Amino acid sequence: MATERLSTRGMIYASLFGALTAMGALISIPLQPVPVTLQTLFLYLAGSLLGGGLGALSQTVYIMLGVIGLPVFSGGKAGLGVLMGPTGGYLVGFVAGAFVTGKIARLRPDGGLLWLVSAMLAGTAALYALGVLQLALVGRLSPAKAAVAGVLPFLPGDALKIAAASVIALKVRDRIRI
């Protein structure tokens, strides 16, 4: 699909993936040193299945649920303060990550596993860039320290989620009609 339309069906899918991302924040795998949530799994699926615009909209829905006070952010947190705090850049990065993933995935709608993995890696780079930037600014950290604290612990979990999301997206992408 070369262009994205904001149809009722598209808005429903975006809302569904926003809700799934919220649920993913509540599902935590207690690994050390950083627990892994399933938020980015749903971000990757939203971008790759819905495209850039609707994928980004899904993550905007997720953020708005948290901003209005629903405890949907990681650890059951909510409110505008989370968005303005040291980890808020990652939340904004969810929107950018889904957008980048979706735009790249849609360049080759029949792209295989490596194409989807590449799209998700690019989306992850966008997510990390915004997250590390805000972590450095709000946390008063050097960019290097912010990257070590805000990227390295999450790489193994995100690699697993990219692998899973790529396989899932390949299996269901022909069933998603927008």
N, C-alpha and C positions, 0 to 999 in steps of 0.2 A: 504494500500500500504506500504510494508515493506521498500522499498528504493525509494529515490527521484531521478528523472532524470532531467537533465537540457535540457528540450525539448523546441522547439519553443513555444508551447502552454504554458508551464510553465513560460517562460520568458515574454510572453504576459500578463499572469495573474499577475506576479510579478510587471510588469510595471503598470498595471491597478491599483493594490492596492497601489503602490507608489504614483500614481496620485490621488487616492482617499484620501490618507493620507494628501497630499498637500491641497486638497480641504477641508478636515476636519479641517485643521489649520485655514482656512478662515471663517469657520462657528463657530461663537462664541455665546454662551448663556450667557448674562451678569448677572451672579449670584454674590453675595457678599460672602466672600471677594475676591474670585478669579473667573474670568469668565471661563466657561467650553467650550473647543473646542471638536471637534469630532475626533481628530487625533487617540487617543487610541482605539476608536471603530473600526477603520479600521485596526489598528495594530492587535487587537484581532481577527478580521475576517481573516486577511492575515495569521496569524499563524495557526489558527484552520482549515482553509480551504485549505491552500497550503502546510502545513507542515513546519518544522523548517527551512530547507535550503531556500526554495522559499519565505517563510514568511520573513526571514531575508533579503533576496535579495530585496524584495519589499520595505523594510524600508531603505535599502542602496540606492535604486533608489531615494526615497524621499529626503534623506540627500544630495545626489549628486545634485539634482535639486536646492536645496538651496545654496549649496556651490558654484555652478557656477554662482549664482547671481539672480536666479528667486526668487521672494518674496513669498516663500511658507512656511516659518516658522511662528509660531504664531505671530500675530500682523503684518503680511506682511513683516517680516524681511528676510534678505538673507545674504549670505557671510560666509566666513571661520571664521570671528570674532565671529559669533553667536555660532559656534561649539566649539570655544575655550573659550567662555565666561562662566559665572556662570551657565547658563541653558544648555550648550552643552552636559553635561553628560546625560541629559534626552533624547536628540536626539540619542546619541550612545545607550542609554538604549532602544530605540525603536527597534533597531536591535536585541539586546539581548532578549528583551521581546517577540518579534515575534518568535525568534528561540526557546526559552524555551516553549512558548505556543504551538508551532507546534510540537515540539518533544514529549511533554507530551500528547497532543491530539492524536497523531498518535500511541501512545502505545496501545490505545484501539480505533480503527477507528469507531467502532459502539457504543462508550461510550455515555452515556446519558447526560442530562443537568448538573448534579452534576460533572461529569467527565470534561466537558468543562469548567465549572466555576472554578474548581480546576486548570486546565491547565492555564486559564487566570489569576488566582490569582498568580500562580507561575511566570508567565511572568511579571506581575505587580511588583512583588518583585524584579525581576532582573532589571527592568526599574528604580524603585525607588532607588535601591542600587547604580547604576552607577550615577544617577542624584544627589543623596545626596552627594556622594563622591566628585564629581566635584564642586558642590555648596559649600561644606565645604572648599575645597582647594582654589578655585578661589575667593570665597567670604570671605575667612579667618574667617569662622564660626566654632564653635565647632560642632562635629557630631550631638549632640542633638539639637542645634539650627537649623542646616541645615535640620534635619528631621522634626522639627516642622514647619519650613517655607516651605519646599519642598515636604512634604508628606501630612500632616494633611488637608490642604485646599482642596486637590484633591481627598481624599477618597470617599466622597459622590458621586461626579460625576463619578469617575471610577467604583464605585459599580453599578450605573445605566447603564453605558456603558457595563460592563461585563454581566449584566442581559440581555440587548438587544442583544449584540453580540452572546451570548450563544443560545438564541432562534433563531436568524437569521441563525447562523451556522447549527443548527439542521435541519432547514427547507430547506437549499440549499446545504448542503454538498454532497448529492447524485447526484447533477446536475453538480458539478465541476469535469471535467475530465482533468487530467494533463498527 
